């Protein structure tokens, strides 16, 4: 892992940029915007993907695998993520040549320029909240530029250049880069201490969010309900703080949430109340919508049009995304990779599964998070899923830690009959097919590559005879 050095100079002019790790949703979005600017773009990733081919169709030169030969002679700027290793051959050659080598956050800073910036930060919900704000603004007649951490379903992209002065981003707190931007309106969805391998302590994490919020030029929009957000709010000195949530004193108050199917709720602001209905399920999405509406209010839109615009949000890729139905079993994917997110995703699924059961396929993400939170993962999975199929850890940027595997999580279940640790993916898919029955939801959970098991699960369901009962004891 490479920690971003935000003190490095950002070039004024970029003519040819090379992206190391160009296939990720965030990096591919930046690359697309560089192409929009007429900049020559090349990039590499460790595996081929539809995202690479999409960029190639737009004019980028893409490579599968990292090799010094991928770095063309005309490249003047190299963009990288923190996930690459310091020994990456393209990174080393760029340094040797004396090229501008910048973190993806600095590339985003360069793209933003002096535009009016809405930055969405938080431990959970920021991709959905960013998507809600972007789609609502477009529905209201604006054309903002945006960079989101996931593909917005109805737009089919994670980024766009836009023609307005507004720029909306999902700001990353994991490595401190959210402090780089010159934010006008800061949205804080929640503050659940995470990434403590970077921050060192929960107090440092809270202090960073307080700095992010206090530095906003125009307004801070922050949760009234989240305990971590409340700690941050106590540290705010900003003259304009707008709160949202179910608390009675919230500026934008959510009430009467009904989660039986598509979530419905009421939003109250300045004495006026508007009823709302979202096509995406879950009480957490009612809260996300309240935060998005609060941002729109700070931008000058009225409550009624803001709510109606947010209602049009159709979700983002890898957020409770249906991939297929086989013999009556629906197979979904969700990016949830923190216990709070897992609980929210499974709780949302519970509101729409009816009489069916929920079978989670969990891929723990990073050894450090798994080691720190394995008990919490086991607790929420056992509480919210009927059965869990546990895969092994997706290490991402980290080296393996002895004893930290998916079995560490499964071993923390109070009732071992509710979980099955299967590190082999084909065996995991086959096992899932024997457990699932008509009406059940199978949900893959994790921000690694767990979604790639879905074709195996659907295939296994197709060739496995329906089982009216399963070995889950039900």
C-alpha positions in Angstrom: 0.0 0.0 0.0 1.2 3.5 -0.8 0.1 6.3 1.5 -0.8 9.4 -0.5 1.7 12.2 -0.4 -0.5 15.2 -0.7 2.4 17.6 -0.5 3.5 16.6 -4.0 2.9 19.3 -6.6 -0.1 18.9 -8.9 0.7 19.8 -12.5 -1.0 22.8 -14.0 -1.3 21.2 -17.4 -1.7 17.5 -18.2 -1.5 16.2 -21.8 -1.0 12.5 -21.4 -2.0 10.6 -18.2 -1.4 6.9 -17.3 -3.6 5.4 -14.6 -2.2 2.5 -12.5 -5.3 0.5 -11.5 -7.6 2.1 -14.1 -10.3 -0.6 -13.9 -11.7 0.3 -10.5 -14.9 2.3 -10.4 -13.3 5.4 -9.0 -10.2 5.4 -11.2 -12.2 4.5 -14.4 -14.5 7.5 -13.6 -11.5 9.8 -13.4 -10.0 8.4 -16.6 -13.3 9.0 -18.4 -13.3 12.6 -17.3 -9.7 13.0 -18.4 -10.8 11.7 -21.9 -13.6 14.3 -21.9 -11.0 17.0 -21.4 -9.1 15.8 -24.5 -6.3 14.3 -22.6 -4.5 11.2 -23.9 -5.3 8.4 -21.4 -3.6 5.0 -20.9 -3.8 2.7 -18.0 -3.3 -0.8 -16.6 -5.1 -3.2 -14.2 -4.3 -6.6 -12.9 -7.3 -8.2 -14.6 -9.4 -7.6 -17.6 -12.9 -6.3 -17.0 -15.9 -4.7 -18.9 -14.7 -1.4 -17.4 -11.4 -1.6 -19.2 -13.1 -2.4 -22.5 -15.5 0.6 -22.0 -12.6 2.9 -21.6 -10.9 1.4 -24.6 -14.0 2.1 -26.7 -13.8 5.8 -25.5 -10.2 6.1 -26.7 -8.0 5.0 -23.8 -5.1 2.6 -24.3 -5.5 -0.1 -21.7 -3.3 -3.0 -20.6 -4.0 -6.1 -18.5 -1.1 -6.6 -16.1 1.4 -4.1 -14.8 4.6 -3.8 -16.9 7.1 -0.9 -17.4 6.4 -1.2 -21.2 2.9 0.1 -20.5 4.3 3.5 -19.7 4.5 5.3 -23.1 7.2 7.9 -23.7 4.7 10.8 -24.1 3.1 10.3 -20.6 3.7 13.3 -18.4 1.5 12.4 -15.4 0.9 9.1 -13.6 -2.2 8.6 -11.4 -2.3 5.8 -8.8 -4.4 4.5 -6.0 -3.2 3.7 -2.5 -3.9 0.1 -3.2 -0.8 -0.5 -5.4 2.5 -1.8 -3.9 5.6 0.5 -3.8 7.3 -2.1 -6.0 4.8 -1.7 -8.8 7.0 -1.5 -12.0 5.1 1.3 -13.6 5.2 3.4 -10.4 8.9 2.8 -10.1 9.6 3.8 -13.7 7.5 6.9 -13.4 9.5 8.0 -10.4 12.7 7.2 -12.3 11.7 9.3 -15.2 10.8 12.2 -13.0 7.2 12.3 -14.1 4.4 13.9 -12.1 3.2 11.0 -9.9 -0.1 11.9 -8.1 -2.7 10.1 -6.0 -6.2 9.7 -7.5 -7.5 12.3 -5.0 -5.0 14.9 -6.5 -6.2 14.0 -10.0 -9.8 14.7 -8.8 -8.7 17.9 -7.2 -7.2 18.9 -10.6 -10.5 18.1 -12.3 -12.6 20.1 -9.9 -10.6 23.2 -10.4 -12.5 26.1 -8.8 -16.1 24.7 -9.2 -18.6 24.8 -6.3 -18.0 21.5 -4.6 -20.4 19.3 -2.7 -18.4 16.6 -0.9 -20.1 13.6 0.6 -18.2 11.8 3.4 -19.1 9.2 5.9 -18.4 5.6 6.9 -21.5 4.3 5.2 -24.1 5.5 2.7 -21.9 8.0 0.9 -22.1 6.3 -2.6 -25.9 6.1 -2.4 -26.2 9.7 -1.0 -23.9 11.0 -3.8 -26.0 9.2 -6.3 -29.2 10.6 -4.9 -27.9 14.2 -5.0 -26.6 13.8 -8.6 -29.8 12.3 -10.0 -31.9 14.8 -8.1 -29.9 17.7 -9.4 -30.3 16.5 -13.0 -34.0 16.0 -12.5 -34.2 19.6 -11.2 -32.6 20.8 -14.4 -28.9 21.1 -13.3 -26.0 19.4 -15.1 -23.4 18.9 -12.3 -20.1 17.2 -12.8 -19.7 14.2 -10.5 -17.4 11.4 -9.4 -19.0 8.6 -7.4 -17.6 5.5 -5.8 -20.1 3.3 -7.7 -22.0 3.3 -11.0 -25.3 5.2 -10.7 -27.9 2.7 -12.1 -30.0 5.1 -14.2 -27.0 6.9 -15.6 -24.9 3.9 -16.3 -21.7 5.7 -15.2 -19.8 6.6 -12.0 -18.7 10.0 -13.3 -19.5 12.8 -15.8 -18.0 16.1 -16.7 -21.2 18.3 -16.5 -21.7 21.8 -17.8 -22.7 23.6 -14.6 -20.5 25.2 -11.9 -21.6 22.4 -9.5 -19.3 19.4 -8.8 -20.5 16.5 -6.6 -18.0 13.9 -5.2 -17.9 11.0 -2.9 -15.0 12.0 -0.6 -12.8 9.3 0.8 -12.0 9.5 4.6 -10.0 6.2 4.6 -6.7 7.8 3.9 -7.4 11.4 4.8 -7.7 12.6 1.2 -11.2 14.2 1.9 -9.3 17.0 3.6 -7.6 18.0 0.3 -10.6 19.4 -1.4 -11.9 23.0 -1.2 -15.5 22.0 -0.3 -18.4 24.4 -0.4 -21.1 22.0 1.1 -20.0 19.1 3.2 -22.4 16.2 3.8 -21.5 13.8 6.6 -23.7 10.7 6.5 -22.3 9.2 9.7 -19.0 8.8 11.5 -18.4 5.1 12.5 -14.7 4.8 13.3 -13.0 2.7 10.6 -9.6 2.7 8.8 -7.9 3.0 12.2 -4.8 1.5 10.6 -4.5 5.0 9.1 -5.9 7.2 11.8 -4.6 5.4 14.8 -7.6 6.2 17.1 -11.3 6.9 17.1 -10.5 10.4 18.5 -8.3 11.2 15.5 -11.0 9.9 13.2 -13.6 12.2 14.8 -11.2 15.2 14.7 -10.6 14.7 10.9 -14.3 14.8 10.2 -14.7 17.9 12.3 -11.9 19.5 10.3 -13.5 18.4 7.0 -16.9 19.9 8.1 -15.5 23.1 9.6 -13.5 23.9 6.5 -16.7 23.9 4.3 -17.2 27.3 2.7 -21.0 27.4 2.8 -22.7 24.7 5.0 -22.3 21.5 6.9 -25.1 18.9 6.5 -24.7 16.2 9.2 -26.7 13.3 10.8 -28.5 14.2 13.9 -28.9 10.5 15.0 -25.5 8.8 14.4 -23.5 8.7 17.7 -20.2 9.4 15.9 -21.8 12.3 14.0 -23.0 13.7 17.3 -19.4 13.7 18.6 -18.3 15.5 15.5 -21.1 18.0 15.8 -20.0 18.9 19.3 -16.6 19.9 17.8 -18.1 22.1 15.0 -17.6 25.8 14.9 -19.2 26.3 11.5 -21.8 29.1 11.3 -24.3 27.0 9.2 -25.0 23.5 10.4 -28.0 21.6 8.9 -28.9 18.3 10.6 -31.0 15.5 9.3 -32.5 12.3 10.8 -35.2 11.1 13.1 -34.3 13.2 16.1 -37.0 15.7 17.1 -34.6 18.6 16.8 -33.3 17.7 13.3 -33.4 20.5 10.8 -34.7 18.0 8.2 -36.7 15.5 10.2 -37.6 11.9 9.0 -40.7 10.3 10.5 -43.2 7.5 9.9 -40.7 5.3 8.1 -42.5 2.2 6.7 -40.2 -0.5 5.3 -42.8 -3.0 4.0 -41.5 -3.1 0.4 -40.3 0.2 -1.1 -39.6 2.5 1.9 -42.0 5.3 2.6 -41.5 8.2 5.1 -42.2 11.8 5.8 -39.7 14.7 5.7 -40.4 17.8 7.7 -38.5 21.1 7.2 -39.3 24.6 8.5 -42.9 23.6 9.4 -43.7 21.9 6.1 -44.1 18.1 5.7 -43.8 16.1 2.5 -44.5 12.4 2.1 -41.8 10.4 0.2 -41.5 7.0 -1.4 -38.3 5.4 -2.7 -37.9 2.5 -5.2 -35.0 1.2 -3.1 -35.7 -0.6 0.2 -34.5 -0.1 3.7 -34.9 2.5 6.5 -31.3 3.5 6.0 -32.2 4.8 2.5 -34.9 7.0 4.1 -32.1 8.5 6.2 -29.8 8.8 3.1 -32.6 10.6 1.3 -33.1 13.0 4.1 -29.4 14.0 3.9 -29.6 14.4 0.1 -32.7 16.6 0.5 -30.9 18.7 3.1 -28.1 19.3 0.6 -30.6 20.3 -2.1 -32.2 22.7 0.4 -28.8 24.4 1.1 -28.4 24.7 -2.7 -31.6 26.8 -2.8 -34.2 24.2 -3.9 -37.6 23.9 -2.2 -38.7 21.0 0.0 -41.4 19.6 -2.3 -39.3 19.6 -5.5 -36.3 18.3 -3.7 -38.2 15.3 -2.3 -39.8 14.6 -5.7 -36.4 14.7 -7.4 -34.8 12.3 -4.8 -37.7 9.9 -5.2 -36.4 9.2 -8.8 -33.2 7.6 -7.6 -33.0 4.0 -8.8 -29.9 2.9 -6.9 -26.3 2.2 -7.6 -24.5 -0.8 -8.9 -23.4 -3.2 -6.2 -25.9 -1.8 -3.7 -28.6 -4.4 -3.3 -28.4 -5.2 -7.0 -30.4 -8.1 -8.4 -28.3 -10.3 -10.7 -30.7 -13.1 -11.4 -33.4 -15.5 -10.3 -33.0 -19.3 -10.6 -35.6 -21.8 -9.5 -37.3 -19.1 -7.5 -34.2 -18.0 -5.6 -33.2 -14.4 -6.1 -29.5 -13.6 -6.1 -28.4 -10.1 -5.1 -25.1 -8.4 -4.5 -24.2 -5.6 -2.0 -21.0 -3.7 -1.4 -21.4 -3.8 2.4 -18.0 -4.4 4.0 -18.4 -3.0 7.5 -20.7 -4.5 10.2 -23.0 -1.5 10.2 -23.4 -1.7 6.4 -24.0 -5.4 6.5 -26.7 -4.9 9.1 -28.3 -2.2 7.0 -28.2 -4.3 3.8 -29.7 -7.4 5.4 -32.3 -5.4 7.3 -33.4 -3.8 4.0 -33.6 -7.3 2.4 -35.7 -8.5 5.3 -38.4 -5.9 4.4 -38.9 -7.3 0.9 -38.1 -11.0 1.1 -41.5 -11.8 2.5 -41.7 -15.4 3.7 -38.4 -16.3 2.2 -35.1 -16.6 4.0 -31.9 -14.6 3.6 -28.7 -16.5 2.8 -25.6 -14.3 3.1 -22.4 -15.1 1.2 -19.8 -12.9 3.1 -16.3 -12.1 1.9 -14.4 -10.3 4.7 -12.4 -7.3 3.4 -8.8 -6.7 4.5 -7.1 -8.6 7.3 -6.9 -5.6 9.6 -10.7 -4.9 9.5 -11.4 -8.7 9.9 -9.0 -9.0 12.9 -10.5 -5.9 14.5 -14.2 -6.6 13.8 -14.7 -10.3 13.4 -17.0 -10.6 16.4 -19.1 -7.7 15.2 -19.4 -9.3 11.8 -20.5 -12.6 13.3 -23.1 -10.9 15.5 -24.8 -8.9 12.7 -24.7 -11.8 10.3 -26.2 -14.2 12.9 -28.8 -11.6 13.8 -29.9 -10.5 10.3 -29.3 -13.5 8.0 -30.9 -16.9 8.3 -27.7 -18.6 7.2 -24.2 -17.4 6.2 -21.8 -18.9 3.8 -18.4 -17.5 4.8 -15.6 -17.1 2.2 -12.0 -16.3 3.0 -10.6 -12.8 3.4 -10.0 -10.5 0.4 -6.7 -9.0 1.4 -6.8 -6.1 -1.1 -3.6 -4.1 -0.3 -2.6 -6.0 2.8 -0.3 -9.0 3.4 -1.9 -12.0 5.1 -2.0 -12.1 8.9 -1.6 -15.6 10.4 -4.9 -16.9 11.9 -7.0 -14.1 10.3 -9.3 -15.9 7.8 -13.0 -16.2 7.2 -13.0 -19.0 9.7 -12.2 -16.4 12.4 -15.5 -14.8 11.7 -17.5 -18.1 11.4 -16.0 -19.3 14.6 -17.4 -16.3 16.5 -21.0 -17.3 15.7 -23.0 -18.3 18.9 -24.7 -21.0 16.9 -22.4 -22.7 14.5 -25.3 -24.3 12.6 -26.0 -20.8 11.2 -22.7 -20.5 9.3 -20.6 -22.6 7.0 -17.0 -21.6 6.2 -16.2 -22.6 2.6 -13.0 -21.0 1.2 -13.3 -22.8 -2.2 -15.7 -20.7 -4.3 -17.2 -23.6 -6.3 -17.8 -25.5 -3.2 -19.4 -22.4 -1.7 -21.7 -22.0 -4.7 -22.7 -25.6 -4.6 -23.4 -25.5 -0.9 -25.5 -22.4 -1.3 -27.6 -24.1 -3.9 -28.3 -27.0 -1.6 -29.4 -24.7 1.2 -31.5 -22.3 -0.8 -35.2 -22.9 -1.6 -37.9 -21.1 -3.5 -38.5 -17.6 -2.2 -35.1 -17.2 -0.6 -32.7 -14.3 -1.2 -29.0 -15.1 -1.6 -26.9 -11.9 -1.0 -23.2 -11.6 -1.6 -21.6 -9.1 0.7 -18.2 -7.4 0.5 -16.3 -4.7 -1.4 -13.7 -7.1 -2.8 -14.5 -9.4 -5.8 -17.2 -11.5 -4.1 -19.7 -10.5 -6.8 -17.7 -12.7 -9.2 -19.1 -15.8 -7.5 -22.6 -14.9 -8.6 -22.5 -16.7 -12.0 -21.3 -19.9 -10.1 -24.2 -19.5 -7.7 -26.8 -19.1 -10.4 -25.3 -22.1 -12.4 -25.3 -24.2 -9.2 -28.9 -23.3 -8.5 -29.9 -24.2 -12.1 -28.5 -27.7 -11.8 -29.5 -28.5 -8.2 -32.9 -30.0 -7.5 -35.1 -27.8 -5.2 -34.8 -28.8 -1.6 -37.9 -28.1 0.4 -35.8 -28.2 3.6 -32.2 -27.4 4.3 -29.5 -28.3 6.7 -29.9 -24.9 8.4 -32.3 -26.6 10.7 -35.4 -24.9 9.2 
